[in-house]
Amino acid sequence: MDRTTAAPGVRTHSTSIVGTIAMILLIVGGLNWGLVGLFNFDLVAALFGAGTVLARAVYILVGLSALYAIFLTPRLSRAP
């Protein structure tokens, strides 16, 4: 359903590939922080090794996803 066929008062929007990836990374990051807080278990470090280039890349991508979400949120909350 696109904006032209949506019922009055119903907001619709499409999510870009970048937005979808950012959301997935934010969920991964949030779950990882939850595990760290609850069980002192860092899933990213367990999967990729503590302090490795790959683990750091995951942390950087999660951080960039959060920055993207900061700028995306006002756009999503605007009325069509």
PDB file of N, CA, C and O in Angstrom:
ATOM      1  N   MET A   1       0.852  -1.165   0.000  1.00  0.00           N
ATOM      2  CA  MET A   1       0.000   0.000   0.000  1.00  0.00           C
ATOM      3  C   MET A   1       0.900   1.231   0.000  1.00  0.00           C
ATOM      4  O   MET A   1       1.780   1.352   0.853  1.00  0.00           O
ATOM      5  N   ASP A   2       0.695   2.130  -0.929  1.00  0.00           N
ATOM      6  CA  ASP A   2       1.507   3.343  -0.955  1.00  0.00           C
ATOM      7  C   ASP A   2       0.711   4.496  -0.361  1.00  0.00           C
ATOM      8  O   ASP A   2      -0.448   4.337   0.023  1.00  0.00           O
ATOM      9  N   ARG A   3       1.353   5.663  -0.290  1.00  0.00           N
ATOM     10  CA  ARG A   3       0.706   6.819   0.338  1.00  0.00           C
ATOM     11  C   ARG A   3      -0.578   7.223  -0.369  1.00  0.00           C
ATOM     12  O   ARG A   3      -1.482   7.762   0.270  1.00  0.00           O
ATOM     13  N   THR A   4      -0.682   6.979  -1.655  1.00  0.00           N
ATOM     14  CA  THR A   4      -1.878   7.409  -2.383  1.00  0.00           C
ATOM     15  C   THR A   4      -3.067   6.509  -2.115  1.00  0.00           C
ATOM     16  O   THR A   4      -4.207   6.934  -2.303  1.00  0.00           O
ATOM     17  N   THR A   5      -2.835   5.263  -1.675  1.00  0.00           N
ATOM     18  CA  THR A   5      -3.956   4.354  -1.445  1.00  0.00           C
ATOM     19  C   THR A   5      -4.193   4.077   0.034  1.00  0.00           C
ATOM     20  O   THR A   5      -5.082   3.299   0.380  1.00  0.00           O
ATOM     21  N   ALA A   6      -3.413   4.703   0.910  1.00  0.00           N
ATOM     22  CA  ALA A   6      -3.591   4.474   2.342  1.00  0.00           C
ATOM     23  C   ALA A   6      -4.888   5.109   2.813  1.00  0.00           C
ATOM     24  O   ALA A   6      -5.315   6.143   2.298  1.00  0.00           O
ATOM     25  N   ALA A   7      -5.498   4.482   3.784  1.00  0.00           N
ATOM     26  CA  ALA A   7      -6.718   5.035   4.367  1.00  0.00           C
ATOM     27  C   ALA A   7      -6.398   6.359   5.048  1.00  0.00           C
ATOM     28  O   ALA A   7      -5.277   6.554   5.518  1.00  0.00           O
ATOM     29  N   PRO A   8      -7.354   7.262   5.107  1.00  0.00           N
ATOM     30  CA  PRO A   8      -7.104   8.545   5.765  1.00  0.00           C
ATOM     31  C   PRO A   8      -6.641   8.344   7.204  1.00  0.00           C
ATOM     32  O   PRO A   8      -7.225   7.564   7.955  1.00  0.00           O
ATOM     33  N   GLY A   9      -5.597   9.051   7.570  1.00  0.00           N
ATOM     34  CA  GLY A   9      -5.065   8.968   8.926  1.00  0.00           C
ATOM     35  C   GLY A   9      -4.103   7.827   9.156  1.00  0.00           C
ATOM     36  O   GLY A   9      -3.529   7.716  10.239  1.00  0.00           O
ATOM     37  N   VAL A  10      -3.912   6.977   8.166  1.00  0.00           N
ATOM     38  CA  VAL A  10      -2.989   5.852   8.299  1.00  0.00           C
ATOM     39  C   VAL A  10      -1.677   6.229   7.641  1.00  0.00           C
ATOM     40  O   VAL A  10      -1.632   6.560   6.457  1.00  0.00           O
ATOM     41  N   ARG A  11      -0.601   6.173   8.432  1.00  0.00           N
ATOM     42  CA  ARG A  11       0.718   6.504   7.893  1.00  0.00           C
ATOM     43  C   ARG A  11       1.384   5.244   7.365  1.00  0.00           C
ATOM     44  O   ARG A  11       1.360   4.199   8.015  1.00  0.00           O
ATOM     45  N   THR A  12       1.966   5.347   6.207  1.00  0.00           N
ATOM     46  CA  THR A  12       2.752   4.251   5.656  1.00  0.00           C
ATOM     47  C   THR A  12       4.095   4.813   5.244  1.00  0.00           C
ATOM     48  O   THR A  12       4.197   5.981   4.869  1.00  0.00           O
ATOM     49  N   HIS A  13       5.110   3.999   5.309  1.00  0.00           N
ATOM     50  CA  HIS A  13       6.426   4.412   4.841  1.00  0.00           C
ATOM     51  C   HIS A  13       7.208   3.171   4.448  1.00  0.00           C
ATOM     52  O   HIS A  13       6.966   2.075   4.955  1.00  0.00           O
ATOM     53  N   SER A  14       8.126   3.361   3.557  1.00  0.00           N
ATOM     54  CA  SER A  14       8.985   2.251   3.181  1.00  0.00           C
ATOM     55  C   SER A  14      10.320   2.425   3.884  1.00  0.00           C
ATOM     56  O   SER A  14      10.783   3.547   4.089  1.00  0.00           O
ATOM     57  N   THR A  15      10.923   1.329   4.246  1.00  0.00           N
ATOM     58  CA  THR A  15      12.205   1.356   4.919  1.00  0.00           C
ATOM     59  C   THR A  15      13.286   1.042   3.900  1.00  0.00           C
ATOM     60  O   THR A  15      13.194   0.063   3.160  1.00  0.00           O
ATOM     61  N   SER A  16      14.300   1.875   3.871  1.00  0.00           N
ATOM     62  CA  SER A  16      15.394   1.647   2.945  1.00  0.00           C
ATOM     63  C   SER A  16      16.242   0.472   3.422  1.00  0.00           C
ATOM     64  O   SER A  16      16.129   0.027   4.564  1.00  0.00           O
ATOM     65  N   ILE A  17      17.074  -0.009   2.544  1.00  0.00           N
ATOM     66  CA  ILE A  17      18.015  -1.089   2.900  1.00  0.00           C
ATOM     67  C   ILE A  17      18.916  -0.622   4.035  1.00  0.00           C
ATOM     68  O   ILE A  17      19.162  -1.366   4.985  1.00  0.00           O
ATOM     69  N   VAL A  18      19.408   0.610   3.936  1.00  0.00           N
ATOM     70  CA  VAL A  18      20.286   1.159   4.982  1.00  0.00           C
ATOM     71  C   VAL A  18      19.528   1.220   6.306  1.00  0.00           C
ATOM     72  O   VAL A  18      20.078   0.881   7.354  1.00  0.00           O
ATOM     73  N   GLY A  19      18.271   1.650   6.261  1.00  0.00           N
ATOM     74  CA  GLY A  19      17.462   1.715   7.472  1.00  0.00           C
ATOM     75  C   GLY A  19      17.238   0.352   8.095  1.00  0.00           C
ATOM     76  O   GLY A  19      17.277   0.206   9.317  1.00  0.00           O
ATOM     77  N   THR A  20      17.007  -0.634   7.266  1.00  0.00           N
ATOM     78  CA  THR A  20      16.813  -1.996   7.762  1.00  0.00           C
ATOM     79  C   THR A  20      18.082  -2.534   8.404  1.00  0.00           C
ATOM     80  O   THR A  20      18.032  -3.130   9.480  1.00  0.00           O
ATOM     81  N   ILE A  21      19.217  -2.326   7.752  1.00  0.00           N
ATOM     82  CA  ILE A  21      20.501  -2.777   8.308  1.00  0.00           C
ATOM     83  C   ILE A  21      20.785  -2.056   9.620  1.00  0.00           C
ATOM     84  O   ILE A  21      21.227  -2.670  10.591  1.00  0.00           O
ATOM     85  N   ALA A  22      20.528  -0.747   9.644  1.00  0.00           N
ATOM     86  CA  ALA A  22      20.745   0.029  10.866  1.00  0.00           C
ATOM     87  C   ALA A  22      19.878  -0.503  12.001  1.00  0.00           C
ATOM     88  O   ALA A  22      20.346  -0.635  13.132  1.00  0.00           O
ATOM     89  N   MET A  23      18.623  -0.808  11.706  1.00  0.00           N
ATOM     90  CA  MET A  23      17.727  -1.326  12.741  1.00  0.00           C
ATOM     91  C   MET A  23      18.214  -2.678  13.259  1.00  0.00           C
ATOM     92  O   MET A  23      18.177  -2.924  14.465  1.00  0.00           O
ATOM     93  N   ILE A  24      18.664  -3.548  12.372  1.00  0.00           N
ATOM     94  CA  ILE A  24      19.185  -4.854  12.791  1.00  0.00           C
ATOM     95  C   ILE A  24      20.403  -4.668  13.688  1.00  0.00           C
ATOM     96  O   ILE A  24      20.526  -5.324  14.722  1.00  0.00           O
ATOM     97  N   LEU A  25      21.302  -3.770  13.288  1.00  0.00           N
ATOM     98  CA  LEU A  25      22.498  -3.522  14.097  1.00  0.00           C
ATOM     99  C   LEU A  25      22.150  -2.914  15.450  1.00  0.00           C
ATOM    100  O   LEU A  25      22.795  -3.227  16.451  1.00  0.00           O
ATOM    101  N   LEU A  26      21.150  -2.058  15.492  1.00  0.00           N
ATOM    102  CA  LEU A  26      20.728  -1.489  16.772  1.00  0.00           C
ATOM    103  C   LEU A  26      20.136  -2.559  17.688  1.00  0.00           C
ATOM    104  O   LEU A  26      20.346  -2.536  18.901  1.00  0.00           O
ATOM    105  N   ILE A  27      19.401  -3.484  17.102  1.00  0.00           N
ATOM    106  CA  ILE A  27      18.853  -4.584  17.899  1.00  0.00           C
ATOM    107  C   ILE A  27      19.978  -5.462  18.427  1.00  0.00           C
ATOM    108  O   ILE A  27      19.974  -5.833  19.601  1.00  0.00           O
ATOM    109  N   VAL A  28      20.938  -5.798  17.576  1.00  0.00           N
ATOM    110  CA  VAL A  28      22.094  -6.592  18.004  1.00  0.00           C
ATOM    111  C   VAL A  28      22.841  -5.872  19.125  1.00  0.00           C
ATOM    112  O   VAL A  28      23.200  -6.477  20.136  1.00  0.00           O
ATOM    113  N   GLY A  29      23.070  -4.571  18.932  1.00  0.00           N
ATOM    114  CA  GLY A  29      23.775  -3.793  19.950  1.00  0.00           C
ATOM    115  C   GLY A  29      23.012  -3.733  21.260  1.00  0.00           C
ATOM    116  O   GLY A  29      23.596  -3.869  22.335  1.00  0.00           O
ATOM    117  N   GLY A  30      21.702  -3.529  21.167  1.00  0.00           N
ATOM    118  CA  GLY A  30      20.889  -3.483  22.374  1.00  0.00           C
ATOM    119  C   GLY A  30      20.874  -4.813  23.117  1.00  0.00           C
ATOM    120  O   GLY A  30      20.983  -4.847  24.343  1.00  0.00           O
ATOM    121  N   LEU A  31      20.741  -5.899  22.378  1.00  0.00           N
ATOM    122  CA  LEU A  31      20.783  -7.219  23.008  1.00  0.00           C
ATOM    123  C   LEU A  31      22.145  -7.491  23.626  1.00  0.00           C
ATOM    124  O   LEU A  31      22.237  -8.067  24.710  1.00  0.00           O
ATOM    125  N   ASN A  32      23.203  -7.076  22.938  1.00  0.00           N
ATOM    126  CA  ASN A  32      24.546  -7.277  23.468  1.00  0.00           C
ATOM    127  C   ASN A  32      24.720  -6.513  24.782  1.00  0.00           C
ATOM    128  O   ASN A  32      25.250  -7.056  25.751  1.00  0.00           O
ATOM    129  N   TRP A  33      24.271  -5.249  24.816  1.00  0.00           N
ATOM    130  CA  TRP A  33      24.381  -4.470  26.059  1.00  0.00           C
ATOM    131  C   TRP A  33      23.518  -5.079  27.160  1.00  0.00           C
ATOM    132  O   TRP A  33      23.900  -5.047  28.330  1.00  0.00           O
ATOM    133  N   GLY A  34      22.371  -5.627  26.806  1.00  0.00           N
ATOM    134  CA  GLY A  34      21.543  -6.304  27.794  1.00  0.00           C
ATOM    135  C   GLY A  34      22.257  -7.509  28.388  1.00  0.00           C
ATOM    136  O   GLY A  34      22.205  -7.736  29.597  1.00  0.00           O
ATOM    137  N   LEU A  35      22.924  -8.281  27.534  1.00  0.00           N
ATOM    138  CA  LEU A  35      23.690  -9.430  28.016  1.00  0.00           C
ATOM    139  C   LEU A  35      24.857  -9.000  28.897  1.00  0.00           C
ATOM    140  O   LEU A  35      25.155  -9.642  29.904  1.00  0.00           O
ATOM    141  N   VAL A  36      25.513  -7.909  28.509  1.00  0.00           N
ATOM    142  CA  VAL A  36      26.621  -7.392  29.321  1.00  0.00           C
ATOM    143  C   VAL A  36      26.100  -6.961  30.691  1.00  0.00           C
ATOM    144  O   VAL A  36      26.702  -7.280  31.717  1.00  0.00           O
ATOM    145  N   GLY A  37      24.987  -6.240  30.705  1.00  0.00           N
ATOM    146  CA  GLY A  37      24.439  -5.756  31.968  1.00  0.00           C
ATOM    147  C   GLY A  37      23.916  -6.857  32.869  1.00  0.00           C
ATOM    148  O   GLY A  37      24.126  -6.822  34.081  1.00  0.00           O
ATOM    149  N   LEU A  38      23.237  -7.833  32.288  1.00  0.00           N
ATOM    150  CA  LEU A  38      22.628  -8.889  33.089  1.00  0.00           C
ATOM    151  C   LEU A  38      23.610  -9.990  33.499  1.00  0.00           C
ATOM    152  O   LEU A  38      23.593 -10.466  34.634  1.00  0.00           O
ATOM    153  N   PHE A  39      24.459 -10.379  32.558  1.00  0.00           N
ATOM    154  CA  PHE A  39      25.292 -11.562  32.789  1.00  0.00           C
ATOM    155  C   PHE A  39      26.789 -11.319  32.629  1.00  0.00           C
ATOM    156  O   PHE A  39      27.586 -12.253  32.722  1.00  0.00           O
ATOM    157  N   ASN A  40      27.172 -10.059  32.385  1.00  0.00           N
ATOM    158  CA  ASN A  40      28.573  -9.735  32.135  1.00  0.00           C
ATOM    159  C   ASN A  40      29.131 -10.589  30.987  1.00  0.00           C
ATOM    160  O   ASN A  40      30.268 -11.056  31.039  1.00  0.00           O
ATOM    161  N   PHE A  41      28.299 -10.780  29.946  1.00  0.00           N
ATOM    162  CA  PHE A  41      28.676 -11.588  28.788  1.00  0.00           C
ATOM    163  C   PHE A  41      28.588 -10.736  27.529  1.00  0.00           C
ATOM    164  O   PHE A  41      27.511 -10.262  27.170  1.00  0.00           O
ATOM    165  N   ASP A  42      29.708 -10.544  26.865  1.00  0.00           N
ATOM    166  CA  ASP A  42      29.769  -9.750  25.635  1.00  0.00           C
ATOM    167  C   ASP A  42      29.706 -10.713  24.451  1.00  0.00           C
ATOM    168  O   ASP A  42      30.698 -11.360  24.115  1.00  0.00           O
ATOM    169  N   LEU A  43      28.538 -10.802  23.824  1.00  0.00           N
ATOM    170  CA  LEU A  43      28.321 -11.731  22.726  1.00  0.00           C
ATOM    171  C   LEU A  43      29.217 -11.421  21.535  1.00  0.00           C
ATOM    172  O   LEU A  43      29.762 -12.335  20.916  1.00  0.00           O
ATOM    173  N   VAL A  44      29.376 -10.138  21.210  1.00  0.00           N
ATOM    174  CA  VAL A  44      30.219  -9.752  20.077  1.00  0.00           C
ATOM    175  C   VAL A  44      31.652 -10.224  20.311  1.00  0.00           C
ATOM    176  O   VAL A  44      32.276 -10.789  19.413  1.00  0.00           O
ATOM    177  N   ALA A  45      32.170  -9.993  21.510  1.00  0.00           N
ATOM    178  CA  ALA A  45      33.530 -10.425  21.837  1.00  0.00           C
ATOM    179  C   ALA A  45      33.629 -11.953  21.826  1.00  0.00           C
ATOM    180  O   ALA A  45      34.648 -12.506  21.412  1.00  0.00           O
ATOM    181  N   ALA A  46      32.578 -12.632  22.276  1.00  0.00           N
ATOM    182  CA  ALA A  46      32.590 -14.094  22.283  1.00  0.00           C
ATOM    183  C   ALA A  46      32.601 -14.650  20.862  1.00  0.00           C
ATOM    184  O   ALA A  46      33.257 -15.655  20.587  1.00  0.00           O
ATOM    185  N   LEU A  47      31.868 -13.988  19.955  1.00  0.00           N
ATOM    186  CA  LEU A  47      31.800 -14.473  18.573  1.00  0.00           C
ATOM    187  C   LEU A  47      33.043 -14.129  17.765  1.00  0.00           C
ATOM    188  O   LEU A  47      33.532 -14.947  16.986  1.00  0.00           O
ATOM    189  N   PHE A  48      33.554 -12.907  17.954  1.00  0.00           N
ATOM    190  CA  PHE A  48      34.633 -12.424  17.085  1.00  0.00           C
ATOM    191  C   PHE A  48      35.969 -12.243  17.790  1.00  0.00           C
ATOM    192  O   PHE A  48      36.968 -11.932  17.140  1.00  0.00           O
ATOM    193  N   GLY A  49      36.008 -12.430  19.093  1.00  0.00           N
ATOM    194  CA  GLY A  49      37.237 -12.252  19.861  1.00  0.00           C
ATOM    195  C   GLY A  49      37.307 -10.845  20.433  1.00  0.00           C
ATOM    196  O   GLY A  49      37.015  -9.866  19.746  1.00  0.00           O
ATOM    197  N   ALA A  50      37.693 -10.758  21.686  1.00  0.00           N
ATOM    198  CA  ALA A  50      37.764  -9.462  22.364  1.00  0.00           C
ATOM    199  C   ALA A  50      38.869  -8.613  21.743  1.00  0.00           C
ATOM    200  O   ALA A  50      40.017  -9.044  21.640  1.00  0.00           O
ATOM    201  N   GLY A  51      38.506  -7.408  21.335  1.00  0.00           N
ATOM    202  CA  GLY A  51      39.488  -6.466  20.811  1.00  0.00           C
ATOM    203  C   GLY A  51      39.960  -6.734  19.395  1.00  0.00           C
ATOM    204  O   GLY A  51      40.884  -6.068  18.927  1.00  0.00           O
ATOM    205  N   THR A  52      39.360  -7.685  18.700  1.00  0.00           N
ATOM    206  CA  THR A  52      39.776  -7.969  17.327  1.00  0.00           C
ATOM    207  C   THR A  52      39.238  -6.892  16.388  1.00  0.00           C
ATOM    208  O   THR A  52      38.337  -6.129  16.736  1.00  0.00           O
ATOM    209  N   VAL A  53      39.809  -6.854  15.207  1.00  0.00           N
ATOM    210  CA  VAL A  53      39.374  -5.885  14.208  1.00  0.00           C
ATOM    211  C   VAL A  53      37.904  -6.105  13.863  1.00  0.00           C
ATOM    212  O   VAL A  53      37.155  -5.143  13.694  1.00  0.00           O
ATOM    213  N   LEU A  54      37.496  -7.350  13.759  1.00  0.00           N
ATOM    214  CA  LEU A  54      36.102  -7.651  13.413  1.00  0.00           C
ATOM    215  C   LEU A  54      35.145  -7.206  14.519  1.00  0.00           C
ATOM    216  O   LEU A  54      34.097  -6.629  14.229  1.00  0.00           O
ATOM    217  N   ALA A  55      35.491  -7.465  15.776  1.00  0.00           N
ATOM    218  CA  ALA A  55      34.646  -7.031  16.887  1.00  0.00           C
ATOM    219  C   ALA A  55      34.562  -5.506  16.913  1.00  0.00           C
ATOM    220  O   ALA A  55      33.484  -4.946  17.111  1.00  0.00           O
ATOM    221  N   ARG A  56      35.683  -4.842  16.715  1.00  0.00           N
ATOM    222  CA  ARG A  56      35.675  -3.372  16.682  1.00  0.00           C
ATOM    223  C   ARG A  56      34.817  -2.863  15.532  1.00  0.00           C
ATOM    224  O   ARG A  56      34.114  -1.863  15.674  1.00  0.00           O
ATOM    225  N   ALA A  57      34.872  -3.546  14.396  1.00  0.00           N
ATOM    226  CA  ALA A  57      34.048  -3.140  13.249  1.00  0.00           C
ATOM    227  C   ALA A  57      32.567  -3.247  13.590  1.00  0.00           C
ATOM    228  O   ALA A  57      31.782  -2.374  13.219  1.00  0.00           O
ATOM    229  N   VAL A  58      32.178  -4.305  14.292  1.00  0.00           N
ATOM    230  CA  VAL A  58      30.776  -4.459  14.695  1.00  0.00           C
ATOM    231  C   VAL A  58      30.377  -3.318  15.621  1.00  0.00           C
ATOM    232  O   VAL A  58      29.314  -2.722  15.446  1.00  0.00           O
ATOM    233  N   TYR A  59      31.218  -3.009  16.602  1.00  0.00           N
ATOM    234  CA  TYR A  59      30.907  -1.914  17.526  1.00  0.00           C
ATOM    235  C   TYR A  59      30.790  -0.582  16.779  1.00  0.00           C
ATOM    236  O   TYR A  59      29.901   0.217  17.071  1.00  0.00           O
ATOM    237  N   ILE A  60      31.672  -0.348  15.830  1.00  0.00           N
ATOM    238  CA  ILE A  60      31.634   0.895  15.040  1.00  0.00           C
ATOM    239  C   ILE A  60      30.351   0.956  14.214  1.00  0.00           C
ATOM    240  O   ILE A  60      29.707   2.003  14.151  1.00  0.00           O
ATOM    241  N   LEU A  61      29.975  -0.153  13.584  1.00  0.00           N
ATOM    242  CA  LEU A  61      28.749  -0.186  12.781  1.00  0.00           C
ATOM    243  C   LEU A  61      27.504   0.034  13.641  1.00  0.00           C
ATOM    244  O   LEU A  61      26.560   0.695  13.209  1.00  0.00           O
ATOM    245  N   VAL A  62      27.500  -0.513  14.850  1.00  0.00           N
ATOM    246  CA  VAL A  62      26.372  -0.280  15.757  1.00  0.00           C
ATOM    247  C   VAL A  62      26.313   1.199  16.129  1.00  0.00           C
ATOM    248  O   VAL A  62      25.231   1.786  16.163  1.00  0.00           O
ATOM    249  N   GLY A  63      27.457   1.801  16.407  1.00  0.00           N
ATOM    250  CA  GLY A  63      27.500   3.227  16.720  1.00  0.00           C
ATOM    251  C   GLY A  63      27.036   4.083  15.558  1.00  0.00           C
ATOM    252  O   GLY A  63      26.288   5.041  15.757  1.00  0.00           O
ATOM    253  N   LEU A  64      27.466   3.755  14.349  1.00  0.00           N
ATOM    254  CA  LEU A  64      27.022   4.497  13.167  1.00  0.00           C
ATOM    255  C   LEU A  64      25.515   4.318  12.949  1.00  0.00           C
ATOM    256  O   LEU A  64      24.833   5.243  12.509  1.00  0.00           O
ATOM    257  N   SER A  65      25.010   3.139  13.256  1.00  0.00           N
ATOM    258  CA  SER A  65      23.571   2.897  13.140  1.00  0.00           C
ATOM    259  C   SER A  65      22.800   3.780  14.120  1.00  0.00           C
ATOM    260  O   SER A  65      21.726   4.285  13.791  1.00  0.00           O
ATOM    261  N   ALA A  66      23.340   3.962  15.308  1.00  0.00           N
ATOM    262  CA  ALA A  66      22.690   4.836  16.290  1.00  0.00           C
ATOM    263  C   ALA A  66      22.682   6.279  15.791  1.00  0.00           C
ATOM    264  O   ALA A  66      21.681   6.979  15.944  1.00  0.00           O
ATOM    265  N   LEU A  67      23.774   6.726  15.202  1.00  0.00           N
ATOM    266  CA  LEU A  67      23.823   8.076  14.644  1.00  0.00           C
ATOM    267  C   LEU A  67      22.809   8.226  13.513  1.00  0.00           C
ATOM    268  O   LEU A  67      22.127   9.246  13.412  1.00  0.00           O
ATOM    269  N   TYR A  68      22.717   7.213  12.675  1.00  0.00           N
ATOM    270  CA  TYR A  68      21.737   7.224  11.587  1.00  0.00           C
ATOM    271  C   TYR A  68      20.324   7.325  12.158  1.00  0.00           C
ATOM    272  O   TYR A  68      19.496   8.077  11.645  1.00  0.00           O
ATOM    273  N   ALA A  69      20.052   6.568  13.218  1.00  0.00           N
ATOM    274  CA  ALA A  69      18.725   6.575  13.833  1.00  0.00           C
ATOM    275  C   ALA A  69      18.396   7.940  14.427  1.00  0.00           C
ATOM    276  O   ALA A  69      17.238   8.358  14.413  1.00  0.00           O
ATOM    277  N   ILE A  70      19.404   8.639  14.951  1.00  0.00           N
ATOM    278  CA  ILE A  70      19.179   9.977  15.494  1.00  0.00           C
ATOM    279  C   ILE A  70      18.618  10.895  14.416  1.00  0.00           C
ATOM    280  O   ILE A  70      17.695  11.668  14.672  1.00  0.00           O
ATOM    281  N   PHE A  71      19.168  10.812  13.224  1.00  0.00           N
ATOM    282  CA  PHE A  71      18.721  11.662  12.130  1.00  0.00           C
ATOM    283  C   PHE A  71      17.469  11.121  11.431  1.00  0.00           C
ATOM    284  O   PHE A  71      16.727  11.888  10.817  1.00  0.00           O
ATOM    285  N   LEU A  72      17.232   9.830  11.515  1.00  0.00           N
ATOM    286  CA  LEU A  72      16.072   9.215  10.876  1.00  0.00           C
ATOM    287  C   LEU A  72      14.796   9.404  11.689  1.00  0.00           C
ATOM    288  O   LEU A  72      13.718   9.554  11.113  1.00  0.00           O
ATOM    289  N   THR A  73      14.896   9.401  13.000  1.00  0.00           N
ATOM    290  CA  THR A  73      13.727   9.453  13.862  1.00  0.00           C
ATOM    291  C   THR A  73      12.839  10.665  13.607  1.00  0.00           C
ATOM    292  O   THR A  73      11.626  10.492  13.487  1.00  0.00           O
ATOM    293  N   PRO A  74      13.377  11.890  13.517  1.00  0.00           N
ATOM    294  CA  PRO A  74      12.483  13.030  13.249  1.00  0.00           C
ATOM    295  C   PRO A  74      11.757  12.904  11.913  1.00  0.00           C
ATOM    296  O   PRO A  74      10.604  13.317  11.786  1.00  0.00           O
ATOM    297  N   ARG A  75      12.428  12.337  10.925  1.00  0.00           N
ATOM    298  CA  ARG A  75      11.805  12.165   9.614  1.00  0.00           C
ATOM    299  C   ARG A  75      10.651  11.179   9.680  1.00  0.00           C
ATOM    300  O   ARG A  75       9.635  11.368   9.010  1.00  0.00           O
ATOM    301  N   LEU A  76      10.795  10.125  10.482  1.00  0.00           N
ATOM    302  CA  LEU A  76       9.725   9.129  10.616  1.00  0.00           C
ATOM    303  C   LEU A  76       8.554   9.652  11.439  1.00  0.00           C
ATOM    304  O   LEU A  76       7.418   9.217  11.247  1.00  0.00           O
ATOM    305  N   SER A  77       8.819  10.572  12.345  1.00  0.00           N
ATOM    306  CA  SER A  77       7.756  11.050  13.220  1.00  0.00           C
ATOM    307  C   SER A  77       6.945  12.185  12.602  1.00  0.00           C
ATOM    308  O   SER A  77       5.901  12.550  13.142  1.00  0.00           O
ATOM    309  N   ARG A  78       7.399  12.751  11.484  1.00  0.00           N
ATOM    310  CA  ARG A  78       6.645  13.805  10.814  1.00  0.00           C
ATOM    311  C   ARG A  78       5.383  13.239  10.183  1.00  0.00           C
ATOM    312  O   ARG A  78       5.377  12.125   9.658  1.00  0.00           O
ATOM    313  N   ALA A  79       4.346  14.004  10.243  1.00  0.00           N
ATOM    314  CA  ALA A  79       3.093  13.595   9.597  1.00  0.00           C
ATOM    315  C   ALA A  79       3.256  13.690   8.082  1.00  0.00           C
ATOM    316  O   ALA A  79       3.950  14.582   7.594  1.00  0.00           O
ATOM    317  N   PRO A  80       2.627  12.786   7.332  1.00  0.00           N
ATOM    318  CA  PRO A  80       2.763  12.813   5.881  1.00  0.00           C
ATOM    319  C   PRO A  80       2.128  14.041   5.259  1.00  0.00           C
ATOM    320  O   PRO A  80       2.162  14.203   4.039  1.00  0.00           O
TER     321      PRO A  80
END
